Amino acid sequence: MALKAAEAPLVSAFVAHAVFPKDTWRRFCRRPPPLPSPSPSHPPHPPAVDTTGGGNSAGTSLPQEQAASASSGYGDWAIFERFWVTNSIPGTTSRLPKDDAFVVLDIMPKIAADLC
């Protein structure tokens, strides 16, 4: 957010492994992602944001106005033009929205070539 505050025209990020506890990837979405269909064995997660302003799932606190706007569990960290991740955790990357900031890089061909 400091880069945006300093008027950076674009900010992007890369992480090798898409580890987003409690579906926190939703917080990086620029628009509401589709909600998963609940199933009897996997009920939907509650929003990943503590709207009381005391803290969120990442252990950091949000100002009161940010917490209120984040009550839906998405968008309060939506600062990235592109957010590149690898598909090393396909259970997560298969749920990322295709038309938002996320770009999933396929590393399986590289892994297969390295094993041969």
C-alpha positions as CSV (number, residue, x, y, z in Angstrom):
1,M,0.0,0.0,0.0
2,A,3.0,2.3,0.5
3,L,3.8,2.0,-3.2
4,K,0.3,3.1,-4.1
5,A,0.5,5.9,-1.6
6,A,3.7,7.0,-3.3
7,E,1.7,7.1,-6.6
8,A,3.2,4.0,-8.2
9,P,1.2,3.6,-11.4
10,L,1.0,-0.2,-11.1
11,V,1.9,-2.7,-8.3
12,S,2.2,-6.5,-8.9
13,A,3.3,-9.4,-6.8
14,F,4.6,-13.0,-7.2
15,V,4.4,-15.9,-4.7
16,A,5.7,-19.4,-5.5
17,H,3.0,-21.1,-3.5
18,A,-0.6,-19.9,-3.2
19,V,-1.0,-20.4,0.5
20,F,-4.0,-18.3,1.6
21,P,-5.3,-19.5,4.9
22,K,-9.1,-19.2,5.4
23,D,-9.5,-18.2,1.7
24,T,-7.7,-14.9,2.3
25,W,-7.1,-14.7,-1.5
26,R,-10.5,-13.1,-1.6
27,R,-9.1,-10.0,0.0
28,F,-6.9,-9.4,-3.1
29,C,-9.8,-9.6,-5.5
30,R,-10.8,-6.3,-7.3
31,R,-14.4,-7.4,-7.4
32,P,-16.5,-9.9,-5.5
33,P,-15.4,-13.5,-6.4
34,P,-18.0,-16.1,-6.9
35,L,-18.9,-17.8,-3.7
36,P,-18.3,-21.6,-3.5
37,S,-21.3,-23.9,-3.5
38,P,-21.7,-25.2,0.0
39,S,-21.6,-29.0,0.3
40,P,-22.6,-31.0,3.4
41,S,-19.0,-32.1,4.0
42,H,-17.4,-28.7,3.3
43,P,-19.4,-25.7,4.7
44,P,-18.3,-22.3,3.4
45,H,-15.7,-20.4,5.3
46,P,-16.8,-17.2,7.1
47,P,-15.3,-13.9,5.8
48,A,-11.5,-13.8,6.6
49,V,-11.8,-10.3,8.2
50,D,-12.4,-9.3,11.7
51,T,-14.8,-6.4,11.2
52,T,-14.3,-5.2,14.8
53,G,-11.1,-3.5,13.8
54,G,-9.1,-5.6,16.3
55,G,-7.3,-7.7,13.8
56,N,-7.7,-10.0,10.8
57,S,-6.8,-13.6,10.0
58,A,-3.2,-12.5,9.1
59,G,-2.7,-11.2,12.6
60,T,-2.6,-7.5,11.6
61,S,-5.1,-4.9,12.6
62,L,-7.1,-2.7,10.2
63,P,-8.2,0.8,10.8
64,Q,-11.9,1.0,11.7
65,E,-13.0,2.4,8.3
66,Q,-11.1,-0.3,6.4
67,A,-12.5,-3.0,8.6
68,A,-16.0,-1.8,7.8
69,S,-15.4,-1.8,4.1
70,A,-13.8,-5.2,4.3
71,S,-16.8,-6.8,6.1
72,S,-17.6,-8.8,3.0
73,G,-14.2,-10.5,3.1
74,Y,-12.9,-9.2,-0.2
75,G,-11.2,-6.2,-1.7
76,D,-9.4,-4.5,1.2
77,W,-6.0,-5.6,-0.2
78,A,-7.0,-5.2,-3.9
79,I,-4.0,-3.1,-4.8
80,F,-2.3,-5.4,-7.3
81,E,-2.6,-5.1,-11.1
82,R,-1.4,-8.7,-11.4
83,F,-0.8,-11.3,-8.7
84,W,1.2,-14.2,-10.1
85,V,1.1,-17.6,-8.3
86,T,2.2,-21.1,-9.4
87,N,-0.1,-24.0,-9.4
88,S,1.9,-25.9,-6.8
89,I,-1.2,-25.9,-4.6
90,P,-3.9,-26.8,-7.2
91,G,-6.7,-27.0,-4.6
92,T,-6.2,-23.3,-4.0
93,T,-5.4,-22.1,-7.5
94,S,-8.3,-23.8,-9.1
95,R,-10.6,-21.6,-7.0
96,L,-8.9,-18.3,-7.9
97,P,-11.1,-16.1,-10.2
98,K,-9.9,-16.2,-13.8
99,D,-10.9,-12.6,-14.6
100,D,-9.3,-10.7,-11.7
101,A,-5.7,-9.9,-10.7
102,F,-4.6,-13.5,-10.3
103,V,-2.4,-15.2,-13.0
104,V,-1.6,-18.9,-12.4
105,L,1.7,-20.1,-13.8
106,D,1.8,-23.8,-14.7
107,I,4.9,-25.3,-13.2
108,M,4.0,-28.9,-13.9
109,P,5.8,-29.2,-17.2
110,K,9.0,-27.9,-15.5
111,I,8.7,-30.3,-12.7
112,A,8.1,-33.2,-15.1
113,A,11.1,-32.2,-17.2
114,D,13.3,-31.9,-14.1
115,L,12.3,-35.5,-13.0
116,C,13.3,-37.1,-16.3
